Amino acid sequence: KPNILVTGTPGAGKTHFAKKIAENYGMRFLEVSKIVTENKFTDGFDDNLHCPILDEDKVSVCVYA
């Protein structure tokens, strides 16, 4: 099955939208921000965007394992 990554600004409804996609198409829903936070899969902090920088390699290993 394909992977669909839903991104956007805080409060836009990404989680709700992504859960509906997963439900409607029989896909697994993963909340990437929760996985990143729980496992400390960050590579610093972006001061301009005021958010952690995602370490994509660490997330990929965790998600596809």
mmCIF file of the N, C-alpha and C atoms, coordinates in Angstrom:
data_MODEL
# 
_entry.id   MODEL 
# 
loop_
_atom_site.group_PDB 
_atom_site.id 
_atom_site.type_symbol 
_atom_site.label_atom_id 
_atom_site.label_alt_id 
_atom_site.label_comp_id 
_atom_site.label_asym_id 
_atom_site.label_entity_id 
_atom_site.label_seq_id 
_atom_site.pdbx_PDB_ins_code 
_atom_site.Cartn_x 
_atom_site.Cartn_y 
_atom_site.Cartn_z 
_atom_site.occupancy 
_atom_site.B_iso_or_equiv 
_atom_site.pdbx_formal_charge 
_atom_site.auth_seq_id 
_atom_site.auth_comp_id 
_atom_site.auth_asym_id 
_atom_site.auth_atom_id 
_atom_site.pdbx_PDB_model_num 
ATOM 1   N N  . LYS A 1 1  ? 0.843   -1.181 0.000  1.00 0.00 ? 1  LYS A N  1 
ATOM 2   C CA . LYS A 1 1  ? 0.000   0.000  0.000  1.00 0.00 ? 1  LYS A CA 1 
ATOM 3   C C  . LYS A 1 1  ? 0.884   1.238  0.000  1.00 0.00 ? 1  LYS A C  1 
ATOM 4   N N  . PRO A 1 2  ? 0.371   2.321  -0.507 1.00 0.00 ? 2  PRO A N  1 
ATOM 5   C CA . PRO A 1 2  ? 1.172   3.550  -0.516 1.00 0.00 ? 2  PRO A CA 1 
ATOM 6   C C  . PRO A 1 2  ? 1.240   4.175  0.872  1.00 0.00 ? 2  PRO A C  1 
ATOM 7   N N  . ASN A 1 3  ? 2.196   5.046  1.042  1.00 0.00 ? 3  ASN A N  1 
ATOM 8   C CA . ASN A 1 3  ? 2.292   5.863  2.248  1.00 0.00 ? 3  ASN A CA 1 
ATOM 9   C C  . ASN A 1 3  ? 1.797   7.253  1.888  1.00 0.00 ? 3  ASN A C  1 
ATOM 10  N N  . ILE A 1 4  ? 0.989   7.819  2.752  1.00 0.00 ? 4  ILE A N  1 
ATOM 11  C CA . ILE A 1 4  ? 0.493   9.178  2.550  1.00 0.00 ? 4  ILE A CA 1 
ATOM 12  C C  . ILE A 1 4  ? 0.901   9.993  3.769  1.00 0.00 ? 4  ILE A C  1 
ATOM 13  N N  . LEU A 1 5  ? 1.652   11.044 3.543  1.00 0.00 ? 5  LEU A N  1 
ATOM 14  C CA . LEU A 1 5  ? 2.076   11.919 4.619  1.00 0.00 ? 5  LEU A CA 1 
ATOM 15  C C  . LEU A 1 5  ? 1.303   13.220 4.505  1.00 0.00 ? 5  LEU A C  1 
ATOM 16  N N  . VAL A 1 6  ? 0.526   13.525 5.542  1.00 0.00 ? 6  VAL A N  1 
ATOM 17  C CA . VAL A 1 6  ? -0.280  14.736 5.555  1.00 0.00 ? 6  VAL A CA 1 
ATOM 18  C C  . VAL A 1 6  ? 0.461   15.778 6.389  1.00 0.00 ? 6  VAL A C  1 
ATOM 19  N N  . THR A 1 7  ? 0.746   16.914 5.778  1.00 0.00 ? 7  THR A N  1 
ATOM 20  C CA . THR A 1 7  ? 1.453   17.987 6.481  1.00 0.00 ? 7  THR A CA 1 
ATOM 21  C C  . THR A 1 7  ? 0.633   19.267 6.422  1.00 0.00 ? 7  THR A C  1 
ATOM 22  N N  . GLY A 1 8  ? 0.963   20.185 7.293  1.00 0.00 ? 8  GLY A N  1 
ATOM 23  C CA . GLY A 1 8  ? 0.278   21.474 7.288  1.00 0.00 ? 8  GLY A CA 1 
ATOM 24  C C  . GLY A 1 8  ? 0.494   22.210 8.592  1.00 0.00 ? 8  GLY A C  1 
ATOM 25  N N  . THR A 1 9  ? -0.118  23.357 8.685  1.00 0.00 ? 9  THR A N  1 
ATOM 26  C CA . THR A 1 9  ? 0.039   24.193 9.862  1.00 0.00 ? 9  THR A CA 1 
ATOM 27  C C  . THR A 1 9  ? -0.743  23.618 11.046 1.00 0.00 ? 9  THR A C  1 
ATOM 28  N N  . PRO A 1 10 ? -0.332  23.966 12.264 1.00 0.00 ? 10 PRO A N  1 
ATOM 29  C CA . PRO A 1 10 ? -1.031  23.477 13.453 1.00 0.00 ? 10 PRO A CA 1 
ATOM 30  C C  . PRO A 1 10 ? -2.511  23.895 13.430 1.00 0.00 ? 10 PRO A C  1 
ATOM 31  N N  . GLY A 1 11 ? -3.360  22.961 13.825 1.00 0.00 ? 11 GLY A N  1 
ATOM 32  C CA . GLY A 1 11 ? -4.784  23.258 13.937 1.00 0.00 ? 11 GLY A CA 1 
ATOM 33  C C  . GLY A 1 11 ? -5.562  23.185 12.640 1.00 0.00 ? 11 GLY A C  1 
ATOM 34  N N  . ALA A 1 12 ? -4.923  22.720 11.575 1.00 0.00 ? 12 ALA A N  1 
ATOM 35  C CA . ALA A 1 12 ? -5.590  22.683 10.266 1.00 0.00 ? 12 ALA A CA 1 
ATOM 36  C C  . ALA A 1 12 ? -6.492  21.456 10.101 1.00 0.00 ? 12 ALA A C  1 
ATOM 37  N N  . GLY A 1 13 ? -6.374  20.477 10.995 1.00 0.00 ? 13 GLY A N  1 
ATOM 38  C CA . GLY A 1 13 ? -7.187  19.275 10.896 1.00 0.00 ? 13 GLY A CA 1 
ATOM 39  C C  . GLY A 1 13 ? -6.475  18.101 10.256 1.00 0.00 ? 13 GLY A C  1 
ATOM 40  N N  . LYS A 1 14 ? -5.153  18.133 10.270 1.00 0.00 ? 14 LYS A N  1 
ATOM 41  C CA . LYS A 1 14 ? -4.363  17.071 9.636  1.00 0.00 ? 14 LYS A CA 1 
ATOM 42  C C  . LYS A 1 14 ? -4.659  15.698 10.225 1.00 0.00 ? 14 LYS A C  1 
ATOM 43  N N  . THR A 1 15 ? -4.670  15.599 11.543 1.00 0.00 ? 15 THR A N  1 
ATOM 44  C CA . THR A 1 15 ? -4.889  14.313 12.198 1.00 0.00 ? 15 THR A CA 1 
ATOM 45  C C  . THR A 1 15 ? -6.270  13.765 11.862 1.00 0.00 ? 15 THR A C  1 
ATOM 46  N N  . HIS A 1 16 ? -7.270  14.596 11.947 1.00 0.00 ? 16 HIS A N  1 
ATOM 47  C CA . HIS A 1 16 ? -8.634  14.181 11.620 1.00 0.00 ? 16 HIS A CA 1 
ATOM 48  C C  . HIS A 1 16 ? -8.713  13.694 10.171 1.00 0.00 ? 16 HIS A C  1 
ATOM 49  N N  . PHE A 1 17 ? -8.151  14.466 9.260  1.00 0.00 ? 17 PHE A N  1 
ATOM 50  C CA . PHE A 1 17 ? -8.154  14.143 7.837  1.00 0.00 ? 17 PHE A CA 1 
ATOM 51  C C  . PHE A 1 17 ? -7.417  12.825 7.577  1.00 0.00 ? 17 PHE A C  1 
ATOM 52  N N  . ALA A 1 18 ? -6.242  12.671 8.181  1.00 0.00 ? 18 ALA A N  1 
ATOM 53  C CA . ALA A 1 18 ? -5.432  11.472 7.973  1.00 0.00 ? 18 ALA A CA 1 
ATOM 54  C C  . ALA A 1 18 ? -6.120  10.226 8.533  1.00 0.00 ? 18 ALA A C  1 
ATOM 55  N N  . LYS A 1 19 ? -6.775  10.360 9.673  1.00 0.00 ? 19 LYS A N  1 
ATOM 56  C CA . LYS A 1 19 ? -7.503  9.223  10.248 1.00 0.00 ? 19 LYS A CA 1 
ATOM 57  C C  . LYS A 1 19 ? -8.640  8.796  9.332  1.00 0.00 ? 19 LYS A C  1 
ATOM 58  N N  . LYS A 1 20 ? -9.322  9.748  8.742  1.00 0.00 ? 20 LYS A N  1 
ATOM 59  C CA . LYS A 1 20 ? -10.418 9.442  7.819  1.00 0.00 ? 20 LYS A CA 1 
ATOM 60  C C  . LYS A 1 20 ? -9.893  8.739  6.558  1.00 0.00 ? 20 LYS A C  1 
ATOM 61  N N  . ILE A 1 21 ? -8.758  9.209  6.044  1.00 0.00 ? 21 ILE A N  1 
ATOM 62  C CA . ILE A 1 21 ? -8.150  8.554  4.872  1.00 0.00 ? 21 ILE A CA 1 
ATOM 63  C C  . ILE A 1 21 ? -7.836  7.097  5.216  1.00 0.00 ? 21 ILE A C  1 
ATOM 64  N N  . ALA A 1 22 ? -7.181  6.887  6.352  1.00 0.00 ? 22 ALA A N  1 
ATOM 65  C CA . ALA A 1 22 ? -6.807  5.535  6.768  1.00 0.00 ? 22 ALA A CA 1 
ATOM 66  C C  . ALA A 1 22 ? -8.044  4.657  6.934  1.00 0.00 ? 22 ALA A C  1 
ATOM 67  N N  . GLU A 1 23 ? -9.054  5.187  7.575  1.00 0.00 ? 23 GLU A N  1 
ATOM 68  C CA . GLU A 1 23 ? -10.293 4.436  7.803  1.00 0.00 ? 23 GLU A CA 1 
ATOM 69  C C  . GLU A 1 23 ? -10.980 4.075  6.480  1.00 0.00 ? 23 GLU A C  1 
ATOM 70  N N  . ASN A 1 24 ? -11.094 5.039  5.594  1.00 0.00 ? 24 ASN A N  1 
ATOM 71  C CA . ASN A 1 24 ? -11.809 4.825  4.335  1.00 0.00 ? 24 ASN A CA 1 
ATOM 72  C C  . ASN A 1 24 ? -11.095 3.880  3.376  1.00 0.00 ? 24 ASN A C  1 
ATOM 73  N N  . TYR A 1 25 ? -9.769  3.806  3.473  1.00 0.00 ? 25 TYR A N  1 
ATOM 74  C CA . TYR A 1 25 ? -9.009  2.983  2.532  1.00 0.00 ? 25 TYR A CA 1 
ATOM 75  C C  . TYR A 1 25 ? -8.344  1.773  3.180  1.00 0.00 ? 25 TYR A C  1 
ATOM 76  N N  . GLY A 1 26 ? -8.712  1.474  4.424  1.00 0.00 ? 26 GLY A N  1 
ATOM 77  C CA . GLY A 1 26 ? -8.154  0.297  5.088  1.00 0.00 ? 26 GLY A CA 1 
ATOM 78  C C  . GLY A 1 26 ? -6.663  0.392  5.316  1.00 0.00 ? 26 GLY A C  1 
ATOM 79  N N  . MET A 1 27 ? -6.190  1.598  5.588  1.00 0.00 ? 27 MET A N  1 
ATOM 80  C CA . MET A 1 27 ? -4.763  1.819  5.808  1.00 0.00 ? 27 MET A CA 1 
ATOM 81  C C  . MET A 1 27 ? -4.482  1.978  7.304  1.00 0.00 ? 27 MET A C  1 
ATOM 82  N N  . ARG A 1 28 ? -3.228  1.863  7.667  1.00 0.00 ? 28 ARG A N  1 
ATOM 83  C CA . ARG A 1 28 ? -2.805  2.047  9.053  1.00 0.00 ? 28 ARG A CA 1 
ATOM 84  C C  . ARG A 1 28 ? -2.505  3.524  9.281  1.00 0.00 ? 28 ARG A C  1 
ATOM 85  N N  . PHE A 1 29 ? -3.027  4.086  10.371 1.00 0.00 ? 29 PHE A N  1 
ATOM 86  C CA . PHE A 1 29 ? -2.756  5.481  10.723 1.00 0.00 ? 29 PHE A CA 1 
ATOM 87  C C  . PHE A 1 29 ? -1.605  5.534  11.710 1.00 0.00 ? 29 PHE A C  1 
ATOM 88  N N  . LEU A 1 30 ? -0.608  6.343  11.404 1.00 0.00 ? 30 LEU A N  1 
ATOM 89  C CA . LEU A 1 30 ? 0.516   6.572  12.308 1.00 0.00 ? 30 LEU A CA 1 
ATOM 90  C C  . LEU A 1 30 ? 0.651   8.066  12.518 1.00 0.00 ? 30 LEU A C  1 
ATOM 91  N N  . GLU A 1 31 ? 0.705   8.479  13.762 1.00 0.00 ? 31 GLU A N  1 
ATOM 92  C CA . GLU A 1 31 ? 0.895   9.895  14.067 1.00 0.00 ? 31 GLU A CA 1 
ATOM 93  C C  . GLU A 1 31 ? 2.399   10.144 14.197 1.00 0.00 ? 31 GLU A C  1 
ATOM 94  N N  . VAL A 1 32 ? 2.994   10.641 13.125 1.00 0.00 ? 32 VAL A N  1 
ATOM 95  C CA . VAL A 1 32 ? 4.445   10.793 13.052 1.00 0.00 ? 32 VAL A CA 1 
ATOM 96  C C  . VAL A 1 32 ? 4.967   11.692 14.160 1.00 0.00 ? 32 VAL A C  1 
ATOM 97  N N  . SER A 1 33 ? 4.266   12.771 14.454 1.00 0.00 ? 33 SER A N  1 
ATOM 98  C CA . SER A 1 33 ? 4.753   13.676 15.503 1.00 0.00 ? 33 SER A CA 1 
ATOM 99  C C  . SER A 1 33 ? 4.839   12.964 16.851 1.00 0.00 ? 33 SER A C  1 
ATOM 100 N N  . LYS A 1 34 ? 3.909   12.056 17.112 1.00 0.00 ? 34 LYS A N  1 
ATOM 101 C CA . LYS A 1 34 ? 3.935   11.296 18.365 1.00 0.00 ? 34 LYS A CA 1 
ATOM 102 C C  . LYS A 1 34 ? 5.117   10.329 18.372 1.00 0.00 ? 34 LYS A C  1 
ATOM 103 N N  . ILE A 1 35 ? 5.361   9.661  17.264 1.00 0.00 ? 35 ILE A N  1 
ATOM 104 C CA . ILE A 1 35 ? 6.493   8.737  17.150 1.00 0.00 ? 35 ILE A CA 1 
ATOM 105 C C  . ILE A 1 35 ? 7.810   9.488  17.340 1.00 0.00 ? 35 ILE A C  1 
ATOM 106 N N  . VAL A 1 36 ? 7.911   10.655 16.709 1.00 0.00 ? 36 VAL A N  1 
ATOM 107 C CA . VAL A 1 36 ? 9.123   11.470 16.814 1.00 0.00 ? 36 VAL A CA 1 
ATOM 108 C C  . VAL A 1 36 ? 9.350   11.918 18.253 1.00 0.00 ? 36 VAL A C  1 
ATOM 109 N N  . THR A 1 37 ? 8.298   12.393 18.897 1.00 0.00 ? 37 THR A N  1 
ATOM 110 C CA . THR A 1 37 ? 8.411   12.887 20.274 1.00 0.00 ? 37 THR A CA 1 
ATOM 111 C C  . THR A 1 37 ? 8.777   11.766 21.240 1.00 0.00 ? 37 THR A C  1 
ATOM 112 N N  . GLU A 1 38 ? 8.064   10.651 21.150 1.00 0.00 ? 38 GLU A N  1 
ATOM 113 C CA . GLU A 1 38 ? 8.293   9.537  22.073 1.00 0.00 ? 38 GLU A CA 1 
ATOM 114 C C  . GLU A 1 38 ? 9.688   8.930  21.929 1.00 0.00 ? 38 GLU A C  1 
ATOM 115 N N  . ASN A 1 39 ? 10.218  8.927  20.708 1.00 0.00 ? 39 ASN A N  1 
ATOM 116 C CA . ASN A 1 39 ? 11.509  8.281  20.451 1.00 0.00 ? 39 ASN A CA 1 
ATOM 117 C C  . ASN A 1 39 ? 12.666  9.258  20.267 1.00 0.00 ? 39 ASN A C  1 
ATOM 118 N N  . LYS A 1 40 ? 12.367  10.548 20.416 1.00 0.00 ? 40 LYS A N  1 
ATOM 119 C CA . LYS A 1 40 ? 13.378  11.600 20.262 1.00 0.00 ? 40 LYS A CA 1 
ATOM 120 C C  . LYS A 1 40 ? 14.081  11.513 18.906 1.00 0.00 ? 40 LYS A C  1 
ATOM 121 N N  . PHE A 1 41 ? 13.274  11.376 17.849 1.00 0.00 ? 41 PHE A N  1 
ATOM 122 C CA . PHE A 1 41 ? 13.789  11.290 16.487 1.00 0.00 ? 41 PHE A CA 1 
ATOM 123 C C  . PHE A 1 41 ? 13.923  12.682 15.880 1.00 0.00 ? 41 PHE A C  1 
ATOM 124 N N  . THR A 1 42 ? 14.637  13.538 16.562 1.00 0.00 ? 42 THR A N  1 
ATOM 125 C CA . THR A 1 42 ? 14.842  14.897 16.067 1.00 0.00 ? 42 THR A CA 1 
ATOM 126 C C  . THR A 1 42 ? 16.325  15.140 15.840 1.00 0.00 ? 42 THR A C  1 
ATOM 127 N N  . ASP A 1 43 ? 16.578  16.152 15.045 1.00 0.00 ? 43 ASP A N  1 
ATOM 128 C CA . ASP A 1 43 ? 17.951  16.521 14.733 1.00 0.00 ? 43 ASP A CA 1 
ATOM 129 C C  . ASP A 1 43 ? 18.093  18.031 14.908 1.00 0.00 ? 43 ASP A C  1 
ATOM 130 N N  . GLY A 1 44 ? 17.801  18.492 16.110 1.00 0.00 ? 44 GLY A N  1 
ATOM 131 C CA . GLY A 1 44 ? 17.893  19.913 16.398 1.00 0.00 ? 44 GLY A CA 1 
ATOM 132 C C  . GLY A 1 44 ? 16.536  20.599 16.406 1.00 0.00 ? 44 GLY A C  1 
ATOM 133 N N  . PHE A 1 45 ? 16.585  21.922 16.402 1.00 0.00 ? 45 PHE A N  1 
ATOM 134 C CA . PHE A 1 45 ? 15.374  22.743 16.469 1.00 0.00 ? 45 PHE A CA 1 
ATOM 135 C C  . PHE A 1 45 ? 15.481  23.865 15.461 1.00 0.00 ? 45 PHE A C  1 
ATOM 136 N N  . ASP A 1 46 ? 14.407  24.105 14.724 1.00 0.00 ? 46 ASP A N  1 
ATOM 137 C CA . ASP A 1 46 ? 14.371  25.182 13.736 1.00 0.00 ? 46 ASP A CA 1 
ATOM 138 C C  . ASP A 1 46 ? 13.822  26.437 14.409 1.00 0.00 ? 46 ASP A C  1 
ATOM 139 N N  . ASP A 1 47 ? 14.705  27.400 14.665 1.00 0.00 ? 47 ASP A N  1 
ATOM 140 C CA . ASP A 1 47 ? 14.303  28.626 15.351 1.00 0.00 ? 47 ASP A CA 1 
ATOM 141 C C  . ASP A 1 47 ? 13.356  29.484 14.512 1.00 0.00 ? 47 ASP A C  1 
ATOM 142 N N  . ASN A 1 48 ? 13.489  29.429 13.194 1.00 0.00 ? 48 ASN A N  1 
ATOM 143 C CA . ASN A 1 48 ? 12.613  30.225 12.328 1.00 0.00 ? 48 ASN A CA 1 
ATOM 144 C C  . ASN A 1 48 ? 11.183  29.688 12.314 1.00 0.00 ? 48 ASN A C  1 
ATOM 145 N N  . LEU A 1 49 ? 11.048  28.376 12.278 1.00 0.00 ? 49 LEU A N  1 
ATOM 146 C CA . LEU A 1 49 ? 9.716   27.763 12.234 1.00 0.00 ? 49 LEU A CA 1 
ATOM 147 C C  . LEU A 1 49 ? 9.200   27.377 13.617 1.00 0.00 ? 49 LEU A C  1 
ATOM 148 N N  . HIS A 1 50 ? 10.076  27.489 14.620 1.00 0.00 ? 50 HIS A N  1 
ATOM 149 C CA . HIS A 1 50 ? 9.714   27.172 16.007 1.00 0.00 ? 50 HIS A CA 1 
ATOM 150 C C  . HIS A 1 50 ? 9.226   25.736 16.156 1.00 0.00 ? 50 HIS A C  1 
ATOM 151 N N  . CYS A 1 51 ? 10.012  24.811 15.593 1.00 0.00 ? 51 CYS A N  1 
ATOM 152 C CA . CYS A 1 51 ? 9.633   23.400 15.687 1.00 0.00 ? 51 CYS A CA 1 
ATOM 153 C C  . CYS A 1 51 ? 10.875  22.525 15.601 1.00 0.00 ? 51 CYS A C  1 
ATOM 154 N N  . PRO A 1 52 ? 10.764  21.300 16.108 1.00 0.00 ? 52 PRO A N  1 
ATOM 155 C CA . PRO A 1 52 ? 11.899  20.381 15.999 1.00 0.00 ? 52 PRO A CA 1 
ATOM 156 C C  . PRO A 1 52 ? 12.139  19.969 14.555 1.00 0.00 ? 52 PRO A C  1 
ATOM 157 N N  . ILE A 1 53 ? 13.388  19.643 14.249 1.00 0.00 ? 53 ILE A N  1 
ATOM 158 C CA . ILE A 1 53 ? 13.753  19.156 12.918 1.00 0.00 ? 53 ILE A CA 1 
ATOM 159 C C  . ILE A 1 53 ? 13.676  17.633 12.946 1.00 0.00 ? 53 ILE A C  1 
ATOM 160 N N  . LEU A 1 54 ? 12.890  17.079 12.058 1.00 0.00 ? 54 LEU A N  1 
ATOM 161 C CA . LEU A 1 54 ? 12.658  15.641 11.987 1.00 0.00 ? 54 LEU A CA 1 
ATOM 162 C C  . LEU A 1 54 ? 13.882  14.923 11.426 1.00 0.00 ? 54 LEU A C  1 
ATOM 163 N N  . ASP A 1 55 ? 14.301  13.840 12.076 1.00 0.00 ? 55 ASP A N  1 
ATOM 164 C CA . ASP A 1 55 ? 15.356  12.978 11.542 1.00 0.00 ? 55 ASP A CA 1 
ATOM 165 C C  . ASP A 1 55 ? 14.654  11.880 10.753 1.00 0.00 ? 55 ASP A C  1 
ATOM 166 N N  . GLU A 1 56 ? 14.509  12.085 9.455  1.00 0.00 ? 56 GLU A N  1 
ATOM 167 C CA . GLU A 1 56 ? 13.735  11.181 8.598  1.00 0.00 ? 56 GLU A CA 1 
ATOM 168 C C  . GLU A 1 56 ? 14.284  9.755  8.587  1.00 0.00 ? 56 GLU A C  1 
ATOM 169 N N  . ASP A 1 57 ? 15.582  9.597  8.678  1.00 0.00 ? 57 ASP A N  1 
ATOM 170 C CA . ASP A 1 57 ? 16.169  8.256  8.660  1.00 0.00 ? 57 ASP A CA 1 
ATOM 171 C C  . ASP A 1 57 ? 15.716  7.446  9.874  1.00 0.00 ? 57 ASP A C  1 
ATOM 172 N N  . LYS A 1 58 ? 15.727  8.059  11.039 1.00 0.00 ? 58 LYS A N  1 
ATOM 173 C CA . LYS A 1 58 ? 15.306  7.355  12.254 1.00 0.00 ? 58 LYS A CA 1 
ATOM 174 C C  . LYS A 1 58 ? 13.819  7.008  12.192 1.00 0.00 ? 58 LYS A C  1 
ATOM 175 N N  . VAL A 1 59 ? 13.006  7.929  11.704 1.00 0.00 ? 59 VAL A N  1 
ATOM 176 C CA . VAL A 1 59 ? 11.567  7.666  11.594 1.00 0.00 ? 59 VAL A CA 1 
ATOM 177 C C  . VAL A 1 59 ? 11.309  6.546  10.613 1.00 0.00 ? 59 VAL A C  1 
ATOM 178 N N  . SER A 1 60 ? 11.987  6.544  9.473  1.00 0.00 ? 60 SER A N  1 
ATOM 179 C CA . SER A 1 60 ? 11.791  5.516  8.457  1.00 0.00 ? 60 SER A CA 1 
ATOM 180 C C  . SER A 1 60 ? 12.095  4.126  8.988  1.00 0.00 ? 60 SER A C  1 
ATOM 181 N N  . VAL A 1 61 ? 13.162  3.995  9.732  1.00 0.00 ? 61 VAL A N  1 
ATOM 182 C CA . VAL A 1 61 ? 13.542  2.700  10.291 1.00 0.00 ? 61 VAL A CA 1 
ATOM 183 C C  . VAL A 1 61 ? 12.467  2.222  11.262 1.00 0.00 ? 61 VAL A C  1 
ATOM 184 N N  . CYS A 1 62 ? 11.949  3.125  12.078 1.00 0.00 ? 62 CYS A N  1 
ATOM 185 C CA . CYS A 1 62 ? 10.931  2.774  13.063 1.00 0.00 ? 62 CYS A CA 1 
ATOM 186 C C  . CYS A 1 62 ? 9.612   2.402  12.392 1.00 0.00 ? 62 CYS A C  1 
ATOM 187 N N  . VAL A 1 63 ? 9.178   3.180  11.438 1.00 0.00 ? 63 VAL A N  1 
ATOM 188 C CA . VAL A 1 63 ? 7.875   2.997  10.792 1.00 0.00 ? 63 VAL A CA 1 
ATOM 189 C C  . VAL A 1 63 ? 7.840   1.742  9.947  1.00 0.00 ? 63 VAL A C  1 
ATOM 190 N N  . TYR A 1 64 ? 8.915   1.446  9.243  1.00 0.00 ? 64 TYR A N  1 
ATOM 191 C CA . TYR A 1 64 ? 8.917   0.308  8.330  1.00 0.00 ? 64 TYR A CA 1 
ATOM 192 C C  . TYR A 1 64 ? 9.413   -0.978 8.954  1.00 0.00 ? 64 TYR A C  1 
ATOM 193 N N  . ALA A 1 65 ? 9.823   -0.923 10.204 1.00 0.00 ? 65 ALA A N  1 
ATOM 194 C CA . ALA A 1 65 ? 10.336  -2.143 10.874 1.00 0.00 ? 65 ALA A CA 1 
ATOM 195 C C  . ALA A 1 65 ? 9.219   -3.103 11.207 1.00 0.00 ? 65 ALA A C  1 
# 
